[in-house]
Amino acid sequence: MSHHHDHPTTNNSRVLLWSFLFIFIFMVVEIIGGLLTNSLALLSDAGHMLSDAAALGLSLLAFKIGEKSATTSKTYGYRRFEIVAAFINGITLIAIALFIFYEAIQRFIAPPEVSGGMIIIAVIGLAVNIIVAFMLMRGNSKENLNIRSALLHVFADLAGSIGAIIAGLFILLFGWNIADPIASVLVATLILISGYRVTRDALHILMEGKPEELDMDQLKAELSQLNGVDEVHDLHIWSITSEFPSLSCHLVVESHTDRDALLHRATRLLEKKFNVTHSTIQMEGRGTRPHRECDTCR
C-alpha cells in the first residue's frame, strides 16, 4: 500500500485569503454604487462577487479544516470538506443566477433610469478582477477544485465588468437604459454556467466518481502486464478530494511470485505513470477470490 497525504495547501490558503479580501472590499463598493446609480448590471455583478467572496471564504475554511489530522471516526481526515464547500458554492451560484434572470425580466418590462456613473465603478471592478485572477492563477488551479472554481468565477466577473462598461456606454451615449438588463442577462448566464460546472464536478467526487484524467482501461491494462500478474479485478478508482485520487484492486498472481516485489512495482507504476499515491492492493492466488462478482466490480 502507498499512503501519501501531503498536499501544498499553504500557498493556496494565502492566495485565497488575499483574493477574498480584494473581492469582498470591492463587492461592498459595487453594491453601494449599484444602489446609487440604480444599475442592475452593477448589482448583479455585486451578487456574483458576493458568491465569489462566500466561495473563497468557505474554501479557505475548508483548507483550514482539511489540515486537521485523521481520527478513528474520520479515517481520511477532513479533506473532503473542500468538496462539500465547492458543492454549496455551485448551488448558490445557480440560485443567484436565477434571481438575476427574474430581476432582468422585470426591467425588460419597465426599463428604469440608470446613471452612466456605473462605468467608473465597472472599470474599477475590471481592474480588481484582473488582480484577483492573476493571484489565483499562481495557486494550484489545475488540480484543486476550489481554486479552479474560484478562477472560473473571476473570469465570469471579468466578463460581467466588461458587460457593465459596455451597458454604461450605451446608456451614456444613446440613452438605451435597456442595455442594463441585457448586460445582466449575460452576466447571469456566465454565473449559471460556472455554478453548473462547479456543482457537477463536486457531485462527481462526492459520488465516488473516477477522476477524469485517469483512463481506467489503460490503468487496468498496465497492471495486467506486470510480470507475475494473471488478472486484475475489483478495480475501483475515486477521489477523496481534488488532488487526492485513490485506488483499490485485487491482483490474481502466479504461484511462487515474490508478492512484496510485485507490490513495489505496482505501487511505483501507479505513482509514476498515473499519479495515484494512495492505493490498496490485495493479492490472491488463482481460485481464491474472497467474494462473488458484483455489478460495481471490474
N, C-alpha and C positions, 0 to 999 in steps of 0.2 A: 504494500500500500504506500501511497505517497500523499502526504498531507501538508501542504504549504499554504498558510493563510495570510501571509504578509502582503499588504496592499498599500500603495503610495497615496494615503488619504490626506496627509498633511498639506501638500500643495493644493489639492482640490478644496480642502476646507478654507484655506486662505483666499483662494480665488473666489469661492462662493461668498465669503464674508464681505470682501470689497465690492463685489458685484451687487450684493444685496443692499449695501449702504448707498451706492450710486443710484440704483433703481428706486429704492424707497424714497429717498430725498426728492428725486425729480418727479416721482408719482404724485407727491403732495403738491408740488408746484403745478403740475399739469391739471390736477383736479381743480385747484383754485382758478387757474387760467381758463379752463373749460367752463366753469360757472360764470366767470366774469364776462367771457366773450360769447356765452350761450352756444358753444360749439360741441355737438355730439361727437364729432370726429376726435376732438381732444379728449373728451370724457371716455369714449370707447377705448382710445389708446391708453388712457389712465387705468381703465379697467383691466386691460391686458397687462399693464405694468404691475397692477395690484396682484394679479395671478402670478406674475413673474417673481415679485417680492415674496409672496407666500411660498412659492415653489422653492426659491433659493433658501429661504429661512427653514423650510421643512427639510430640504436636502442637507443643509448644514447641520440641523439637529440629528438627521439620520446618520451622518458621518460620525457625530459625537457618540450617539447611542451604539453605532456599529463597532466602536472601539472597545466596548465592554467585552470582557472575556466570556468564553463559553461556560455554561453551567451544566449540572446534571439534568436540568429540565429544558435548557436551550443548548443542545449539544453542538449546534452550528454557530452559537453566539447570536448576535442581534443584527447581523449584516443585512438580512432580508428586509429590515425596516426601511432601507433605501428604496426598495421596490414598492413597498406599501405607500411611501411618500410620493413616489412618481405616479402611482395609480390614482391617488387622491388628487394630485395636481392635474392629471389628464381629465378627470371627471369635472373638476372645477372649471377648466378651460372651456369645455363643451357647454357648460351651463352659462358661462359669461357670454360666449358667442351667441347662444340662442336669445339671451336677453338683449344684446345689441341689435340683433336682427329685428326683434319686436319693436324696439325704440326707433329704429331706422324706418320701419314701415309707417309708424305714426308721423314721422317727419316728412315722409313722401306725400302723405295725405294733406298735411298742413305744414309746409316749409316755414320755419321760424327765421327771424332776423339773426344773422350771425356776424360777429365782428371780425374784420380782417386781421385784428391783432393776434389771432390764433397762429399766424405764420411765424411770429417771433418765438413763441413757445414751442412750436413744432420743430423749428430749426435747432433750438437748444436740445430738444428731445432726441433729434437725429444725432447730434454730437455725443450725447450721453450713451446712446445705444452703440455707437461705434466704439467708444472706450470700453464699455462692458463686453462687447463681442470680442474685442482684442484680448481682454483679460481671460475670458472663458476659453478662448482658443489655446491659451497657454496651459489650461488644465487638461485632464485626461479625457477629452471629449469623444474620442473614437471608441473607447471601451466602456466608459461609465455612463449608465442610462441617465442619471440625474444631471450630469454635466452636459451630455448631448442634448437632452430635452430643454435645458435652460438656454443653450446656444440656439436651438430652433426657435424658442420664444423670442429671443433678442433679434434674430433675423426677421421674424414677423413684426416685431416692434419697429425695426428699421423701415420696413415697407409701410407700416402704419404711419410713421412720422412723415415719410415721403408723400403718402396719400393726403395727410392733413395739410402739408405745404401746398400741394397742387390744388386742393379744395380751397384753401385760403386765397391763392392767386386768382382762381376763377371768381370767387366772391368779391375780391378787391377790384379786379379789372372789369368784370362783366355783371356783377351783382347776382350771380347764379347761386342762391342760397341752397338750391337742391344738390349742389356739389358736396355739401357736408354729409347728408345721409348716404350718398353714393360712396364716398370715401369710407364711411362707417361700415357699409356692407362689405367692402373689400377687406377691411381690417378684420371684421368678424369672420370672414371666410378663412383668412390666414390663421386666426385663433382656433377655428374649428378643426382645420387640418392638423395643427400642432397638437391639439387635445386628443384627436383620434390616434395619431401616431404614438404619443406617449402612453395612452391607455392601452392600446394594442400591444406594445412592447412589454409593458409592465404585466399585463394579464398573461401574456405568453410565458413569462418567467414564473409567475405565481401558479400557473397550471403545469409547472414542471416541463415546459416545452424545451425542445432541443435548441441549443444556441445556433443561430442561423449560419454562422461562419463555419460550422463543423459539418462535414459530409459523413453521415453515419455509415453509408455503404462503403466508402473508401476506408474509413477507420476500421470497420469490421474486416475488410479485406487485408489491410496491413497487419492486423493482429493474427489473422489466419495464416499468413505467410511466415510467421516467426517459426524458427526451427524447433520442433517438438510439439507444436500445436496441431491437433486434429480438427478441432471445431471451436467456434465461438458462438455462445448462445446467451440468452437472458441479458442482452446488452441494453443498458439504459444510460442516456446522457441527459443531463438537465443543468440548470444554473441555480445556485443558492441566491446569488445576486449577480448583477453585471460584473464582469471581470473575475467571476468565481465559478467556472464550469466544473461539473463533477461527473464521474462515470463509475458504473459498476457493471461487471460482467462475469461470466463463467467461461473458463478455458478447459476444454477437454484435451488432455495431454497424453502423449505416448508413454508407454511404460519405460521405466529406467531414465526418464527425463530429470535433469537437475532442475527442480522446481524453483529453487532460490535464484539460480542464474536466469531462468526464463522470466521470473517475476521482475528481475532487474531490467532485462531487455524490454519487456512490455511497458513498464512504467517510464523508462527512458524514451521509448518511441512516442508514448502519449504526450510527454512533456515537450520533447524537442520538435516533433512534427505537427502536433495538434494543439499545443499549449494547454493541455489538460493536466493540471498539477495536483488534482485531488481525485484519486482513483482507488477503487476497491475491487480487487481481482481474486476470484475464487477458482482454484484449480481442482480438477477431478479426473479420475480415470474413466475410460470408456464403460458405459453401462451403469454408472454410479450417480446419475442425476438425482438430487435430493427431493425434487418435487415435479409435478406434472407440468406440461406445457400450458401456457395461458395466452390470452389474446394480446397482452401487453409485453410478452417476452419475445425477443427476436433471436 
